[in-house]
């Protein structure tokens, strides 16, 4: 692992896979939302706003099938 940044609150490492891991001063690992917050504060990752979900298809919004003339 490559040392990225070290300060009194945590140590940030970058793995060979490109992912980051963060260690607290006591030697424990920081995970989850706390890890994301630290990486965002250090500008090591970017977060985009979630894309809006597509509207569910209902009978009202579904176009009626074209009628075929009888043979």
RATA-V840930 format. One record per run of one state. SS is the DSSP state (H for helix, E for strand, - for the rest). FROM is the first residue (numbers start at 0). LEN is the number of residues. If there is no record, write none. Layout:
{{SS FROM LEN} {SS FROM LEN}}
This chain:
{{- 0 1} {E 1 5} {- 6 3} {E 9 5} {- 14 5} {E 19 5} {- 24 4} {E 28 2} {- 30 1} {H 31 10} {- 41 30}}
